[in-house]
Amino acid sequence: MTRQNQNAFLRAHRLWEKLESAELALVTTQDGGWTIEQQGEAINWCEQLRLLRWIFGVDTEITSMEHSPKIDFRLYQGVLDQQELSIESAKAPTSADLIVQKEIAQAYVARTVAEMKARGIMPGSSELEAWAKELRAELGGPSTDLLAGVKTVGDLDADSLRLLAMTAIARYRYSGYLSDVLSAGIPFSFDSWLATQNHP
């Protein structure tokens, strides 16, 4: 019933034809039919919603990377209650604000990848291994390492480290996309933008 209501809403507001290919695959799949890969996209969807809520003024701030943003399926709440969403407000984040978020996320991507590589959690070349050791040595220690909630990146367990890495990658990509959309002044799809990028 929830899926039927959702899809009826999309059609009624002429949003169905604007869905990205991955989004369309999700909303047309029967309940319980999502693949493991689709389920894994939840981190990406949450970060996209988090950024969209911020740039449309639903939230005045965005959860910082140092607070280790978590998957939150309640992020859709409040969005549909807005009578009119606009990024024209004087208080709306700008392309420059999004670039700041992208750069912070990029630092977290580098740090988490370095930590995973140094621990042997992920494969990589000898060059990557040398870079990981160097970065880990540079940022090692509680006074210099990046924060991740109440811990530092170096103190996270393997699962928390992977989750933070995937969150940072999702934020890095989507903040870059939104920044480019705002700079261009015309909309274009995330799928088409992603295909042109060299990113983690």
C-alpha positions in Angstrom: 0.0 0.0 0.0 2.8 2.4 0.9 4.5 1.8 -2.5 1.2 2.2 -4.3 0.6 5.6 -2.6 4.2 6.7 -3.3 3.9 5.8 -7.0 0.5 7.5 -7.2 2.1 10.7 -5.7 5.0 10.6 -8.2 2.6 10.3 -11.1 0.2 12.9 -9.8 3.0 15.5 -9.5 4.5 14.5 -12.9 7.7 13.3 -11.2 7.6 9.7 -12.6 9.3 10.7 -15.9 12.0 12.6 -14.0 13.3 9.7 -11.9 16.9 8.6 -12.4 17.3 5.0 -13.8 18.3 3.6 -10.4 15.3 5.4 -8.7 12.9 4.0 -11.3 14.2 0.5 -10.7 13.6 0.8 -7.0 10.0 2.1 -7.2 9.0 -0.4 -9.9 10.3 -3.4 -7.9 7.8 -5.4 -5.9 8.0 -5.3 -2.1 10.8 -7.4 -0.8 12.4 -7.6 -4.2 15.3 -5.2 -3.9 18.7 -6.8 -4.7 21.6 -6.6 -2.3 23.1 -4.0 -4.5 20.0 -1.9 -4.3 19.8 -2.3 -0.5 23.4 -1.1 -0.4 22.3 2.2 -2.1 20.5 3.3 1.1 23.6 5.2 2.2 23.7 7.1 -1.0 20.0 7.9 -0.9 20.3 9.2 2.7 23.2 11.4 1.9 21.3 12.8 -1.1 18.3 13.5 1.0 20.4 15.1 3.7 22.0 17.5 1.2 18.7 18.3 -0.6 17.0 19.1 2.8 19.8 21.5 3.5 19.9 23.3 0.2 16.1 23.7 0.1 16.1 25.1 3.6 14.2 22.3 5.3 17.2 22.0 7.6 19.3 25.0 8.5 22.4 22.9 8.9 23.8 19.7 7.6 25.1 17.0 9.9 28.9 17.4 9.7 31.2 14.5 8.6 32.9 14.7 12.0 29.6 13.7 13.6 29.6 10.6 11.5 26.2 10.9 9.8 24.1 7.7 10.0 21.5 6.1 7.7 18.2 7.8 8.6 15.1 6.7 6.7 13.1 9.6 8.4 14.9 12.2 6.2 11.9 12.4 3.8 9.7 13.7 6.6 8.9 17.3 6.4 9.9 17.6 2.7 6.4 16.9 1.3 4.9 19.3 3.8 6.7 22.2 2.3 4.3 24.3 0.1 7.1 25.5 -2.1 10.8 24.4 -2.1 13.2 27.0 -3.5 17.0 27.5 -3.5 16.5 31.2 -4.3 16.3 32.1 -0.6 19.1 34.4 0.6 19.9 31.9 3.3 20.1 29.0 0.9 23.5 27.3 0.6 25.5 28.4 -2.4 27.7 26.5 -4.9 30.6 27.6 -2.7 29.0 26.1 0.4 28.6 22.8 -1.4 32.2 22.8 -2.5 33.2 23.2 1.1 31.2 20.1 1.9 32.8 18.3 -1.0 36.3 19.1 0.2 35.5 18.0 3.7 34.1 14.7 2.4 37.1 14.2 0.2 39.4 14.4 3.3 37.3 11.8 5.0 37.4 9.6 1.9 41.2 9.8 1.8 41.5 9.1 5.6 39.1 6.2 5.7 40.6 4.6 2.6 44.1 5.0 4.1 43.0 3.4 7.3 41.3 0.5 5.6 44.3 -0.1 3.4 46.7 0.1 6.3 44.6 -2.5 8.2 44.4 -4.8 5.2 40.7 -4.4 4.9 40.9 -3.4 1.2 43.1 -4.5 -1.6 45.4 -2.1 -3.5 48.7 -1.5 -5.2 52.0 -1.0 -3.5 51.8 2.7 -4.3 48.4 2.9 -2.5 49.9 1.0 0.4 52.8 3.5 0.7 50.4 6.5 0.5 48.1 4.9 3.1 50.9 4.4 5.6 52.2 7.9 5.0 48.8 9.5 5.5 48.0 7.3 8.5 51.3 8.3 10.2 50.7 11.9 9.5 47.2 11.9 11.0 47.7 9.3 13.6 46.9 10.3 17.2 43.8 11.8 18.9 44.9 15.4 18.5 45.5 15.2 14.7 43.1 12.5 13.4 39.7 13.3 11.9 36.8 12.9 14.3 34.0 10.4 13.7 31.5 10.9 16.4 33.1 10.4 19.8 36.0 8.6 18.3 38.7 9.3 15.7 38.8 7.5 12.4 41.8 5.4 13.6 39.7 4.2 16.6 36.7 2.9 14.5 36.0 -0.7 14.2 36.0 -2.2 10.7 32.2 -2.0 10.1 32.0 1.6 11.3 35.0 2.5 9.2 33.4 1.1 6.0 30.2 2.9 6.8 31.9 6.2 7.2 33.9 5.7 4.0 30.7 5.0 2.0 29.0 8.0 3.5 31.9 10.3 2.7 32.0 9.0 -0.9 28.3 9.6 -1.2 28.5 13.1 0.1 31.6 13.9 -2.0 29.8 12.9 -5.2 26.4 14.5 -4.5 27.7 17.8 -3.2 29.9 18.0 -6.3 26.9 17.3 -8.5 24.7 19.9 -6.8 27.5 22.5 -6.9 27.8 22.0 -10.6 24.0 22.2 -11.1 23.8 25.5 -9.2 26.8 26.9 -11.1 25.3 25.9 -14.4 21.9 27.3 -13.6 20.2 24.5 -15.5 19.2 21.1 -14.3 20.8 17.9 -15.6 20.6 14.4 -14.3 22.9 12.9 -11.6 23.4 9.8 -13.8 24.7 11.9 -16.7 27.0 13.9 -14.4 28.3 10.8 -12.7 29.3 9.3 -16.0 31.6 12.3 -16.7 33.5 12.3 -13.4 36.7 10.8 -12.1 35.9 10.2 -8.5 36.4 7.7 -5.6 
